[in-house]
Amino acid sequence: MNGKIALSLKNIHKSFGDKKVHQGVSFDLYEGEILGLFGGSGTGKSVILRSIIGLETPDLGEIIFEDQNLVNLTERQLFKVRTQISYVFQNGALFDSLTLEENLAYPLRAHTQLNEVQIHSKVNEMLELIDMKGSNELLPSELSGGMQKRAGFARAIMLQPQIILFDEPTAGLDPVNTARLLNNILAFKKRGMTGIFVTHDIPAAFEICDRIAILDQGKISLVMSTDEMKKSNDPLVKSFTTGAHIQ
């Protein structure tokens, strides 16, 4: 794939006690693409995302973003990075005691100089984009699982970050809510969104991703375009595309 590299992982190693999770993970993410990340349970897909934003620290290797190695940054330096690289948590990770408006406004209040009128306007604009207009005063407990995930996605993109990290975004959703969430993601992809899409949901990945990387035995075994993967007869690829791989 040609284009400017947005993020680069180089020779990432990570162990938890005696368990070696990553043993030399390397890949590049290009601007304007969504890269799918497949792997069986326990292969450390989410650990890669958490390492990128500093919630985990690799034992060895580099994560290069904007000419700096994120692995070496202090918590204070990571604060700025987390406005540029945003994480969409699997459960939406909304603040239970805050209304939907307060949840979406949170990053704007924390990281911008916008006044309350501007913040309210941006929240309303985002709610319309995710098909949740008028839901401002609802609490997370009053939202369906699908609405919570869409709201979590909306909050993650409020600051217009350069990269979005998706951690199993469609897990636990029925087909209707999956389609709604994917449509929301695709709408932002058309605007040039860059992201990493960790999932077991092969149809969703084929709909969203430009390329797909497979994490196997501690390394990225292969990376190919979505179209190539659909046609591939590689046994490892087919173990995912046919659903035979242990999830």
ZIZIJO-V680855 format. One record per residue. NEAR is the number of other ideal C-beta (glycine too) atoms within 12 Angstrom. Layout:
near:NEAR
near:NEAR
This chain:
near:24
near:10
near:15
near:17
near:24
near:34
near:39
near:29
near:40
near:24
near:24
near:38
near:28
near:32
near:19
near:17
near:8
near:6
near:14
near:22
near:31
near:39
near:25
near:24
near:41
near:28
near:37
near:27
near:41
near:25
near:24
near:24
near:34
near:42
near:46
near:42
near:42
near:42
near:38
near:22
near:16
near:19
near:33
near:34
near:38
near:33
near:34
near:41
near:41
near:31
near:37
near:49
near:38
near:28
near:22
near:26
near:27
near:33
near:21
near:22
near:30
near:25
near:42
near:26
near:36
near:21
near:11
near:20
near:27
near:36
near:30
near:17
near:25
near:14
near:14
near:10
near:20
near:28
near:17
near:23
near:34
near:30
near:24
near:30
near:38
near:35
near:39
near:44
near:28
near:28
near:22
near:38
near:23
near:34
near:22
near:17
near:11
near:23
near:25
near:36
near:34
near:27
near:38
near:42
near:33
near:28
near:31
near:31
near:24
near:19
near:21
near:18
near:10
near:19
near:13
near:16
near:12
near:16
near:27
near:21
near:19
near:29
near:37
near:23
near:20
near:37
near:33
near:19
near:26
near:37
near:23
near:35
near:17
near:13
near:29
near:28
near:17
near:24
near:21
near:30
near:17
near:17
near:29
near:22
near:26
near:31
near:31
near:36
near:39
near:42
near:46
near:42
near:48
near:46
near:40
near:42
near:39
near:35
near:30
near:23
near:31
near:28
near:41
near:45
near:47
near:46
near:35
near:35
near:45
near:37
near:27
near:19
near:27
near:15
near:14
near:16
near:27
near:28
near:22
near:28
near:43
near:34
near:24
near:38
near:37
near:22
near:23
near:32
near:25
near:14
near:16
near:20
near:35
near:35
near:45
near:47
near:45
near:42
near:42
near:29
near:31
near:29
near:21
near:33
near:38
near:26
near:26
near:39
near:40
near:32
near:33
near:42
near:41
near:36
near:42
near:29
near:19
near:27
near:29
near:35
near:28
near:23
near:33
near:28
near:23
near:30
near:13
near:20
near:30
near:22
near:14
near:22
near:13
near:21
near:16
near:27
near:29
near:18
near:23
near:37
near:27
near:16
near:14
near:14
near:22
near:13
near:19
